[in-house]
Amino acid sequence: MNRFLLVQTAEHLALHDEQHPEHKPLFFDFSVGKTKHRREHPGKELLLKALGKTKNPYEIIDATAGLGRDAFVLACAKHKVILMERSPIVAALLADALQRAEQIPDLAEIINRMCLVIGDAKELLTKHSADIVYLDPMFPERKKTALVKKEMRILKDLLEQDLLGDDPDTEQLLALFTRARLSARKRVIVKRPLHAAYLADVKPDLCYKGKTSRFDVYLSKIG
Ligand SMILES: C[S@@+](CC[C@H](N)C(=O)[O-])C[C@H]1O[C@@H](n2cnc3c(N)ncnc32)[C@H](O)[C@@H]1O
């Protein structure tokens, strides 16, 4: 029996964990909860500060899209975002959430600035470039703590399984970071737990610190 099941209902696509039927099925909705709050209160978003000042909207690649929450914040601020996600299951949940949000008049314009590409960013970034490349991978030390909310348990288990593939974590992160730096015209932004070491031990040019996480900024030499 398959442990994870994607179930399509009249309302949404949801991920069920047959091993833990007590866990709530996972689906995502851009119109409610924390995502709604983040749309209505952009002034608190450190990620937007980490972009730097610009008169015109940026082209941004979110190379580790997940459920698209950070990409949505970027699109709310008028930036055009390409979302890359390598897990076909996470990508299916994200595509479903984007499709539903597109039907909501208040959100349609924002969602139209977001374009999902399914695949490994290490390969996709060889064909795409942008002003900014944003990375928020599931760092090994974050696996246990990052998605502690009940509704995110399924995603955490799923991601842990994905990460146990052929790609050792540190090697895949280093390759992704190296590729991102080649593809970003202006800067690469990396989200890190507040006290974690720098990605690949490379000191960032700028750093924006929040209560639990920080955004390390690497300026592009060609920008
Ligand atoms: C921590 S989550 C990102 C959460 C996201 N920032 C949000 O706001 O919802 C990390 C995601 O990156 C994806 N990922 C990790 N490495 C990747 C790669 N090389 N290419 C594409 N996606 C990747 C994982 O599958 C996972 O869904």
The ligand as an ORCA input file, in Angstrom:
! r2SCAN-3c Opt
* xyz 0 1
  C      11.465     24.762      3.000
  S      10.569     24.355      1.557
  C      10.312     25.939      0.846
  C       9.182     26.694      1.464
  C       8.825     27.930      0.673
  N       9.843     28.970      0.794
  C       7.471     28.485      1.061
  O       7.404     29.691      1.364
  O       6.476     27.727      1.031
  C      11.816     23.692      0.497
  C      11.280     23.172     -0.836
  O      12.364     23.174     -1.763
  C      12.253     22.040     -2.596
  N      13.599     21.825     -3.160
  C      14.745     21.471     -2.495
  N      15.777     21.374     -3.350
  C      15.286     21.688     -4.584
  C      15.858     21.761     -5.886
  N      17.149     21.473     -6.090
  N      15.066     22.130     -6.925
  C      13.753     22.425     -6.738
  N      13.135     22.341     -5.536
  C      13.895     21.978     -4.463
  C      11.755     20.949     -1.668
  O      11.134     19.895     -2.400
  C      10.767     21.733     -0.796
  O       9.460     21.669     -1.310
*
